[in-house]
């Protein structure tokens, strides 16, 4: 798969998740399980076309060759500091769907900037 194709598929992936979350009660805690149950995808590496493209069979976050990582920094489960540009750590650490949605929209902008 070409990088441009993986980016385009990642953008569609995030648009689908954002659309799904927009129908949820924003006060509730984000749940990958409920999203996966209904959408058959979530915000983890196993659902990300860019992650799948990397030579990374265990889907370790933070692939150094990923175009998102090259422009915005590595995806990491740990929110390191306020200077981190990559929105993914904020998505995965969101405490409410409202916060998840805010950060997911920022990540979508980041993905769109890669085209």
Protein Blocks (a to p, Z undefined) as FASTA:
>chain_A
ZZklmmmmmmmmmmmmmmmmmmpcfkbccdfklmmmmnopafbfklmmklmmpccfkopg
hiakbmklmmnopadfbdfblmlmblklmmmmpcbfklmmmmmmmmmmmmmmmZZ
